[in-house]
């Protein structure tokens, strides 16, 4: 009987779906756009591609004063899903933006943070920020800062999920990221 109980406990402990890890939630410092930029919306975007993310978000913004307004969206910026069934997203490469006085559509390359949630669709909306305080996401963004990632987006997505949904990056994965070509 004790043997059967031990086997049952081992099977339960080994089954990830019965005891899923804590779902990643964005934490960190607030992020605000340049005061001359008005944010209209951020939504999922399955029509466009960015070489800086496996997935894309469409951000619509406009200049609230001058003909053009500029800002930089930093690496480590999170996009918080407004629906609990849709993944939060993270930007791992800094992205410079320029917007005019009419609505300007920007394609942002991002990665998913919640493997067990849905990939964003056009009807999914997001809040801007926060800037992550997760030390491993910050480390990953730093590792990627001067790397060309367009040919290795799947590997980088896996690295994000290793951080947000698993036990973290292994040294072998860090070595693979370090081996990516420079920009």
C-alpha positions as CSV (number, residue, x, y, z in Angstrom):
1,X,0.0,0.0,0.0
2,X,2.8,2.4,0.9
3,X,4.5,1.6,-2.5
4,X,1.3,2.4,-4.4
5,X,0.9,5.7,-2.5
6,X,4.5,6.6,-3.3
7,X,4.1,5.9,-7.0
8,X,0.9,8.0,-7.0
9,X,2.6,11.0,-5.4
10,X,5.6,10.7,-7.8
11,X,3.2,10.7,-10.8
12,X,1.3,13.7,-9.5
13,X,4.5,15.6,-8.8
14,X,5.8,14.9,-12.3
15,X,2.7,16.1,-14.1
16,X,3.2,19.8,-14.8
17,X,-0.4,20.3,-15.9
18,X,-1.8,19.3,-12.5
19,X,0.5,21.8,-10.7
20,X,1.1,24.6,-13.2
21,X,3.7,27.3,-12.2
22,X,2.5,30.7,-11.0
23,X,1.2,32.7,-14.0
24,X,3.5,35.6,-14.9
25,X,2.1,39.1,-14.1
26,X,3.9,42.3,-15.1
27,X,5.6,44.2,-12.3
28,X,8.0,47.0,-12.4
29,X,8.3,50.8,-12.6
30,X,5.6,52.8,-14.6
31,X,6.5,53.9,-18.1
32,X,5.2,57.0,-19.7
33,X,5.6,58.2,-23.2
34,X,7.1,61.6,-24.0
35,X,4.5,64.2,-22.9
36,X,4.2,65.3,-26.5
37,X,2.8,61.9,-27.6
38,X,-0.8,60.9,-27.1
39,X,-1.4,57.1,-27.0
40,X,-4.6,56.1,-28.8
41,X,-4.4,52.3,-28.6
42,X,-2.3,49.1,-28.4
43,X,-3.7,46.0,-29.9
44,X,-2.6,42.6,-31.2
45,X,-1.4,42.5,-34.8
46,X,-1.2,39.3,-36.8
47,X,-0.8,41.2,-40.1
48,X,2.6,42.6,-39.7
49,X,6.1,41.4,-38.9
50,X,8.9,42.9,-36.9
51,X,12.5,41.5,-37.0
52,X,12.6,42.3,-33.2
53,X,9.9,40.0,-32.0
54,X,8.2,36.7,-32.7
55,X,4.8,38.6,-32.4
56,X,3.7,42.1,-33.2
57,X,1.6,44.7,-31.5
58,X,0.1,47.7,-33.3
59,X,0.5,50.9,-31.3
60,X,-1.5,53.9,-32.5
61,X,-0.3,57.3,-31.3
62,X,-0.1,60.9,-32.4
63,X,1.8,64.1,-31.6
64,X,-0.1,66.4,-29.4
65,X,1.8,69.5,-30.4
66,X,4.8,69.7,-32.8
67,X,4.6,68.3,-36.3
68,X,6.5,65.2,-35.0
69,X,7.2,63.8,-31.6
70,X,9.8,61.2,-30.8
71,X,10.5,58.7,-28.0
72,X,12.3,55.4,-27.4
73,X,10.4,52.4,-26.0
74,X,13.0,50.7,-23.9
75,X,14.0,47.0,-23.9
76,X,12.2,45.3,-21.0
77,X,9.0,47.3,-21.6
78,X,5.9,45.1,-20.8
79,X,2.5,45.4,-22.5
80,X,-0.2,44.3,-20.0
81,X,-3.1,42.4,-21.6
82,X,-6.5,43.7,-20.6
83,X,-7.9,40.1,-20.8
84,X,-6.7,37.4,-18.5
85,X,-6.9,34.8,-21.3
86,X,-4.4,36.7,-23.5
87,X,-0.6,36.7,-22.9
88,X,1.2,39.7,-21.6
89,X,4.0,40.8,-23.9
90,X,7.6,42.1,-23.5
91,X,9.8,44.1,-25.8
92,X,13.4,42.9,-25.7
93,X,14.9,45.4,-28.1
94,X,14.6,49.2,-27.7
95,X,12.4,50.8,-30.4
96,X,12.6,54.4,-31.5
97,X,9.3,55.9,-32.5
98,X,8.2,59.0,-34.4
99,X,4.6,60.1,-34.6
100,X,2.9,62.9,-36.6
101,X,-0.1,65.0,-35.7
102,X,-2.5,62.5,-37.2
103,X,-2.9,58.9,-35.9
104,X,0.4,57.1,-36.6
105,X,0.4,53.3,-36.6
106,X,3.6,51.6,-35.3
107,X,4.5,47.9,-35.5
108,X,6.2,46.7,-32.3
109,X,8.2,43.5,-32.1
110,X,7.4,41.6,-28.9
111,X,7.5,38.2,-27.2
112,X,4.8,36.4,-25.2
113,X,5.1,36.0,-21.4
114,X,2.5,33.4,-20.6
115,X,2.8,30.1,-22.5
116,X,-0.5,28.9,-21.3
117,X,-2.5,31.9,-22.5
118,X,-3.7,32.9,-26.0
119,X,-1.5,34.7,-28.6
120,X,-2.8,38.2,-29.1
121,X,-5.3,38.9,-31.9
122,X,-6.4,42.2,-33.3
123,X,-9.3,42.5,-30.9
124,X,-7.0,42.2,-27.8
125,X,-5.9,45.4,-26.3
126,X,-3.0,46.3,-24.0
127,X,-1.8,48.9,-21.5
128,X,1.6,50.4,-21.9
129,X,4.0,49.3,-19.1
130,X,5.4,48.7,-16.7
131,X,9.1,48.5,-17.3
132,X,10.0,45.1,-16.0
133,X,11.7,44.6,-12.6
134,X,12.2,40.9,-13.3
135,X,16.0,40.5,-13.1
136,X,16.1,37.6,-15.6
137,X,14.0,39.5,-18.3
138,X,16.3,42.5,-17.8
139,X,19.4,40.1,-18.2
140,X,17.9,38.7,-21.4
141,X,17.3,42.2,-22.8
142,X,20.9,43.1,-22.0
143,X,22.2,40.0,-23.6
144,X,20.2,40.8,-26.8
145,X,21.0,44.5,-26.9
146,X,23.6,44.4,-29.7
147,X,22.5,41.1,-31.2
148,X,20.8,40.4,-34.5
149,X,17.8,38.3,-33.5
150,X,15.6,38.1,-36.6
151,X,16.7,34.6,-37.5
152,X,16.4,33.3,-34.0
153,X,13.0,34.6,-32.7
154,X,11.8,31.1,-31.8
155,X,14.8,30.5,-29.6
156,X,14.3,33.9,-27.9
157,X,10.6,33.2,-27.3
158,X,11.6,30.0,-25.6
159,X,14.1,31.9,-23.4
160,X,11.3,34.3,-22.3
161,X,9.0,31.3,-21.4
162,X,11.9,29.7,-19.5
163,X,12.1,32.8,-17.4
164,X,8.3,33.5,-17.0
165,X,6.9,30.0,-17.0
166,X,9.7,27.8,-15.8
167,X,12.9,27.7,-13.8
168,X,14.9,30.3,-15.7
169,X,17.6,30.4,-18.2
170,X,20.2,27.7,-18.2
171,X,23.9,28.4,-18.8
172,X,23.6,26.6,-22.1
173,X,20.8,28.9,-23.2
174,X,22.8,32.0,-22.2
175,X,25.8,30.6,-24.2
176,X,23.5,30.2,-27.2
177,X,22.3,33.8,-26.9
178,X,25.8,35.1,-26.5
179,X,26.7,33.2,-29.7
180,X,24.1,35.2,-31.8
181,X,25.6,37.5,-34.5
182,X,26.2,41.1,-33.6
183,X,24.1,43.8,-35.3
